[in-house]
């Protein structure tokens, strides 16, 4: 990169990729702790649900550590308006419900959020 203009173009291109379809962005934490806790089956379930429902407005990606390793697998859903919801201790059944309720019907699964997990008795 040789100029501010080039840096701005890189930023513009990256933002276009992230929000390219003006739909949902779903990220699954797949750092070591996420994988050990079962993030791969969660990712696979999300991919299958998205495919079966023919949801072209969903960008499913993997990411590194989202944080809070004890709450893995973590899944973040960012809606078209940029609002972010983090789901904790996600398993394949929860992943299917997240697609059906949050992504398809616009209802956040409050009982799966990181806030609910943190406030639950241990």
KOLDO-415231 format. One record per residue: residue in three letters; residue number from 1; x, y, z of N, C-alpha, C in turn. Coordinates in Angstrom, 3 decimals, decimal comma. Atoms other than C-alpha are relative to their C-alpha. Layout:
// KOLDO-415231
('ALA' NUM (X Y Z) (X Y Z) (X Y Z)) ...
***
This chain:
// KOLDO-415231
('UNK' 1 (0,858 -1,153 0,000) (0,000 0,000 0,000) (0,912 1,225 0,000)) ('UNK' 2 (-0,888 -1,140 0,199) (1,462 3,278 -1,095) (-0,643 1,346 0,293)) ('UNK' 3 (0,660 -1,286 -0,225) (-1,168 5,887 -0,315) (-1,245 -0,185 0,860)) ('UNK' 4 (1,255 0,003 -0,752) (-4,170 6,818 1,819) (-1,142 -0,436 -0,914)) ('UNK' 5 (1,054 0,377 0,949) (-6,335 6,429 -1,287) (-0,049 -1,524 -0,173)) ('UNK' 6 (-0,050 1,460 0,125) (-5,176 2,818 -1,650) (-0,529 -0,668 1,267)) ('UNK' 7 (0,510 0,514 -1,265) (-5,866 2,173 2,039) (-1,518 0,140 0,063)) ('UNK' 8 (1,450 -0,205 0,010) (-9,350 3,660 1,680) (-0,699 -0,976 -0,941)) ('UNK' 9 (0,591 0,959 0,932) (-10,013 1,417 -1,323) (-0,014 -1,401 0,607)) ('UNK' 10 (-0,041 1,299 -0,679) (-8,926 -1,659 0,662) (-1,117 -0,079 1,031)) ('UNK' 11 (1,073 -0,050 -0,993) (-11,300 -0,615 3,447) (-1,368 -0,127 -0,674)) ('UNK' 12 (1,276 0,041 0,721) (-14,144 -0,040 0,986) (-0,286 -1,401 -0,531)) ('UNK' 13 (0,166 1,358 0,527) (-13,576 -3,444 -0,648) (-0,322 -0,994 1,108)) ('UNK' 14 (0,241 0,906 -1,126) (-13,461 -5,213 2,727) (-1,416 0,170 0,540)) ('UNK' 15 (1,361 -0,244 -0,486) (-16,681 -3,568 3,900) (-1,037 -0,526 -0,978)) ('UNK' 16 (0,927 0,532 1,007) (-18,367 -4,525 0,629) (-0,096 -1,514 0,098)) ('UNK' 17 (0,014 1,463 -0,147) (-17,343 -8,161 1,116) (-0,784 -0,415 1,238)) ('UNK' 18 (0,656 0,339 -1,259) (-18,595 -8,186 4,700) (-1,504 0,165 -0,105)) ('UNK' 19 (1,431 -0,266 0,058) (-21,969 -6,686 3,921) (-0,531 -0,101 -1,418)) ('UNK' 20 (0,299 0,073 1,421) (-22,138 -7,662 0,273) (-1,428 -0,329 -0,358)) ('UNK' 21 (1,355 0,373 0,401) (-25,595 -9,203 0,263) (-1,067 0,717 0,814)) ('UNK' 22 (0,952 -0,743 -0,838) (-27,201 -6,785 2,732) (-0,901 -0,924 0,802)) ('UNK' 23 (0,760 0,955 -0,773) (-28,326 -9,779 4,687) (0,656 -0,248 1,339)) ('UNK' 24 (-0,568 0,398 -1,282) (-27,190 -11,646 7,744) (1,424 -0,488 -0,179)) ('UNK' 25 (-1,338 0,570 -0,074) (-23,618 -12,450 8,638) (0,031 -0,857 1,260)) ('UNK' 26 (-0,059 0,935 -1,116) (-23,165 -15,506 10,845) (1,442 -0,475 0,117)) ('UNK' 27 (-1,389 0,397 -0,225) (-19,754 -16,187 12,377) (0,062 -1,034 1,121)) ('UNK' 28 (-0,186 1,066 -0,982) (-18,781 -19,342 14,218) (1,444 0,061 0,481)) ('UNK' 29 (-1,341 -0,027 -0,571) (-15,815 -19,145 16,590) (0,659 -1,369 -0,123)) ('UNK' 30 (-0,664 1,279 0,241) (-13,417 -21,843 15,439) (1,474 0,045 0,399)) ('UNK' 31 (-1,337 0,104 -0,571) (-10,324 -21,218 17,504) (0,074 -1,369 0,683)) ('UNK' 32 (-0,183 1,308 -0,617) (-8,946 -24,221 19,377) (-1,088 -0,322 1,014)) ('UNK' 33 (1,006 0,244 -1,030) (-11,385 -23,802 22,246) (-1,372 -0,246 -0,618)) ('UNK' 34 (1,279 0,204 0,671) (-14,378 -23,534 19,906) (-0,091 -1,367 -0,650)) ('UNK' 35 (-0,019 1,312 0,650) (-13,381 -26,603 17,929) (-0,108 -1,106 1,048)) ('UNK' 36 (0,040 1,012 -1,057) (-12,785 -28,577 21,125) (-1,386 -0,120 0,626)) ('UNK' 37 (1,330 -0,002 -0,616) (-16,242 -27,589 22,387) (-1,104 -0,439 -0,964)) ('UNK' 38 (0,997 0,488 0,946) (-18,000 -28,711 19,200) (-0,441 0,981 -1,066)) ('UNK' 39 (0,380 -1,014 0,984) (-17,985 -25,744 16,810) (-0,159 -0,558 -1,409)) ('UNK' 40 (0,115 0,540 1,364) (-17,513 -27,894 13,694) (-1,397 -0,547 -0,293)) ('UNK' 41 (1,373 0,451 0,264) (-20,852 -29,729 14,006) (-1,010 1,152 -0,012)) ('UNK' 42 (0,877 -1,178 -0,005) (-22,494 -26,377 14,805) (0,082 0,700 -1,355)) ('UNK' 43 (-0,184 -0,630 1,316) (-21,018 -24,832 11,645) (-0,686 -0,825 -1,086)) ('UNK' 44 (0,600 0,873 1,009) (-22,104 -27,837 9,586) (-1,528 0,069 0,035)) ('UNK' 45 (1,466 -0,101 -0,131) (-25,671 -27,621 10,943) (-0,488 1,336 -0,555)) ('UNK' 46 (0,382 -1,310 0,527) (-25,850 -23,897 10,200) (0,051 -0,004 -1,530)) ('UNK' 47 (-0,141 0,051 1,459) (-24,582 -24,502 6,656) (-1,127 -0,805 -0,636)) ('UNK' 48 (1,062 0,843 0,543) (-27,102 -27,275 6,066) (-1,364 0,676 0,097)) ('UNK' 49 (1,272 -0,709 -0,168) (-30,027 -25,263 7,463) (-0,128 1,144 -1,010)) ('UNK' 50 (0,003 -1,112 0,950) (-29,081 -22,269 5,317) (-0,214 -0,528 -1,422)) ('UNK' 51 (0,137 0,596 1,331) (-28,779 -24,492 2,246) (-1,413 -0,543 -0,215)) ('UNK' 52 (1,337 0,592 0,131) (-32,044 -26,386 2,864) (-1,083 1,063 -0,146)) ('UNK' 53 (0,999 -1,071 0,045) (-33,953 -23,135 3,355) (0,241 0,964 -1,165)) ('UNK' 54 (-0,361 -0,827 1,151) (-32,267 -21,599 0,288) (0,099 1,481 0,378)) ('UNK' 55 (-0,156 -1,368 -0,502) (-31,294 -18,494 2,263) (1,203 0,662 -0,679)) ('UNK' 56 (-1,074 -0,657 0,742) (-29,283 -16,398 -0,169) (0,491 1,273 0,692)) ('UNK' 57 (-0,372 -1,229 -0,701) (-29,105 -13,468 2,267) (0,822 -0,258 1,258)) ('UNK' 58 (-0,783 0,348 -1,187) (-26,862 -15,247 4,793) (1,427 -0,327 -0,413)) ('UNK' 59 (-1,420 0,247 0,222) (-23,066 -15,136 4,781) (0,527 -0,728 1,239)) ('UNK' 60 (-0,502 0,823 -1,107) (-21,768 -17,972 7,000) (1,509 -0,078 -0,102)) ('UNK' 61 (-1,460 0,016 -0,006) (-18,112 -17,667 7,984) (0,516 -0,557 1,320)) ('UNK' 62 (-0,665 0,374 -1,242) (-15,659 -18,957 10,518) (0,898 1,158 0,414)) ('UNK' 63 (-0,896 -1,018 -0,528) (-13,605 -16,716 12,739) (0,834 -0,640 1,096)) ('UNK' 64 (-0,817 0,492 -1,099) (-10,994 -17,141 15,407) (-0,735 0,163 1,312)) ('UNK' 65 (0,565 -0,113 -1,337) (-11,565 -16,540 19,073) (-0,976 1,169 0,092)) ('UNK' 66 (0,990 -1,049 -0,248) (-14,721 -14,608 19,899) (0,119 0,464 1,454)) ('UNK' 67 (-0,160 -0,320 -1,415) (-13,875 -14,664 23,616) (-0,855 -0,918 0,851)) ('UNK' 68 (0,777 0,809 -0,951) (-15,335 -16,321 26,705) (0,062 -1,486 -0,325)) ('UNK' 69 (-0,224 1,406 0,367) (-13,864 -19,763 26,084) (-0,934 -0,963 0,736)) ('UNK' 70 (0,852 0,925 -0,760) (-16,016 -21,321 28,796) (-1,423 -0,053 -0,550)) ('UNK' 71 (1,335 -0,034 0,580) (-19,114 -20,431 26,770) (-0,037 -0,535 -1,430)) ('UNK' 72 (-0,071 0,561 1,348) (-17,976 -22,088 23,528) (-0,929 -1,193 -0,145)) ('UNK' 73 (-0,157 -0,724 1,246) (-19,155 -22,828 20,933) (-0,818 1,290 -0,020)) ('UNK' 74 (0,644 -1,304 0,117) (-19,983 -19,182 20,271) (-0,353 0,267 -1,463)) ('UNK' 75 (0,456 -0,366 1,340) (-21,959 -17,964 17,261) (-0,484 1,434 0,067)) ('UNK' 76 (0,466 -1,381 0,085) (-22,419 -14,323 16,331) (-0,860 0,163 -1,243)) ('UNK' 77 (0,901 -0,305 1,103) (-25,313 -13,199 14,161) (-0,089 1,516 -0,101)) ('UNK' 78 (0,093 -1,437 0,257) (-25,173 -9,743 12,625) (-1,097 0,187 -1,038)) ('UNK' 79 (1,128 -0,179 0,910) (-28,407 -8,604 11,031) (0,308 1,090 -1,031)) ('UNK' 80 (-0,267 -0,983 1,052) (-28,714 -6,335 7,969) (0,191 1,431 0,502)) ('UNK' 81 (-0,186 -1,334 -0,559) (-28,815 -3,260 10,231) (1,275 0,115 0,836)) ('UNK' 82 (-1,249 -0,006 -0,743) (-25,525 -4,239 11,897) (-0,127 -0,354 1,462)) ('UNK' 83 (0,190 0,393 -1,399) (-27,046 -5,375 15,188) (0,574 -1,399 0,203)) ('UNK' 84 (-0,729 1,236 -0,263) (-24,978 -8,162 16,719) (-0,577 -0,712 1,213)) ('UNK' 85 (0,435 0,850 -1,104) (-26,210 -11,035 18,879) (1,007 -1,142 0,096)) ('UNK' 86 (-0,934 1,103 -0,222) (-23,784 -13,532 20,409) (-0,720 -1,102 0,753)) ('UNK' 87 (0,603 1,183 -0,604) (-25,080 -16,995 21,175) (1,098 -0,856 0,622)) ('UNK' 88 (-0,988 0,776 -0,750) (-23,271 -19,179 23,729) (-0,434 -1,452 0,148)) ('UNK' 89 (0,221 1,433 -0,226) (-22,925 -22,924 24,276) (-0,942 -0,578 -1,062)) ('UNK' 90 (0,846 0,426 1,102) (-24,434 -23,570 20,861) (0,332 -1,437 -0,377)) ('UNK' 91 (-0,144 1,359 0,509) (-24,998 -27,170 19,814) (-0,787 -0,060 -1,316)) ('UNK' 92 (0,710 0,067 1,279) (-26,443 -28,412 16,502) (-1,504 0,281 0,094)) ('UNK' 93 (1,437 -0,264 -0,143) (-30,043 -28,317 17,800) (-0,266 1,497 0,187)) ('UNK' 94 (0,147 -1,440 -0,200) (-29,626 -24,739 19,000) (0,287 0,744 -1,306)) ('UNK' 95 (-0,344 -0,639 1,275) (-28,007 -23,825 15,676) (-1,187 -0,022 -0,956)) ('UNK' 96 (1,178 0,102 0,873) (-31,061 -25,073 13,775) (-1,085 0,976 0,439)) ('UNK' 97 (1,017 -0,933 -0,508) (-33,349 -23,033 16,029) (0,397 1,448 -0,269)) ('UNK' 98 (-0,473 -1,355 0,284) (-31,187 -19,918 15,577) (-0,319 0,383 -1,443)) ('UNK' 99 (0,335 -0,285 1,393) (-31,628 -20,183 11,812) (-1,501 0,212 -0,145)) ('UNK' 100 (1,458 -0,066 0,166) (-35,374 -20,835 12,043) (-0,605 1,238 0,650)) ('UNK' 101 (0,638 -1,092 -0,728) (-36,210 -18,211 14,637) (0,638 1,360 -0,261)) ('UNK' 102 (-0,653 -1,303 0,107) (-33,603 -15,472 14,404) (0,132 0,435 -1,453)) ('UNK' 103 (-0,290 -0,419 1,371) (-32,592 -15,460 10,758) (-1,258 0,018 -0,867)) ('UNK' 104 (1,187 0,068 0,848) (-35,851 -16,541 9,130) (-1,129 0,876 0,528)) ('UNK' 105 (1,164 -0,690 -0,559) (-38,403 -15,024 11,527) (0,309 1,266 0,789)) ('UNK' 106 (-0,359 -1,248 -0,656) (-36,451 -12,174 13,131) (-0,174 0,028 1,506)) ('UNK' 107 (0,165 0,064 -1,458) (-36,912 -13,383 16,713) (1,294 -0,526 0,633)) ('UNK' 108 (-1,233 0,404 -0,676) (-33,744 -13,490 18,805) (-0,318 -1,098 1,006)) ('UNK' 109 (0,158 1,100 -0,960) (-33,405 -16,704 20,806) (0,656 0,446 1,311)) ('UNK' 110 (-0,563 -0,623 -1,198) (-32,914 -14,877 24,101) (0,592 -1,010 0,975)) ('UNK' 111 (-0,492 0,997 -0,945) (-32,396 -18,067 26,087) (1,340 -0,606 -0,405)) ('UNK' 112 (-1,288 0,494 0,458) (-29,287 -18,894 24,012) (1,088 1,077 -0,015)) ('UNK' 113 (-0,978 -1,094 0,112) (-27,576 -15,485 24,191) (1,073 -0,090 1,069)) ('UNK' 114 (-1,098 -0,009 -0,950) (-24,328 -14,864 25,963) (-0,450 0,616 1,328)) ('UNK' 115 (0,532 -0,612 -1,221) (-26,216 -12,674 28,445) (-0,746 -1,009 0,857)) ('UNK' 116 (0,732 1,033 -0,743) (-28,489 -15,559 29,398) (0,965 -1,008 0,614)) ('UNK' 117 (-0,987 0,971 -0,506) (-25,502 -17,890 29,751) (0,771 0,549 1,191)) ('UNK' 118 (-0,751 -0,603 -1,109) (-23,652 -15,452 31,995) (-0,833 0,180 1,248)) ('UNK' 119 (0,856 -0,211 -1,165) (-26,634 -14,892 34,246) (-0,581 -1,297 0,572)) ('UNK' 120 (0,505 1,288 -0,484) (-27,497 -18,593 34,592) (0,822 -0,483 1,191)) ('UNK' 121 (-0,765 0,553 -1,127) (-26,535 -20,268 37,864) (0,916 -1,123 -0,492)) ('UNK' 122 (-0,974 1,033 0,425) (-23,479 -22,490 37,529) (-0,275 -1,327 0,622)) 
***
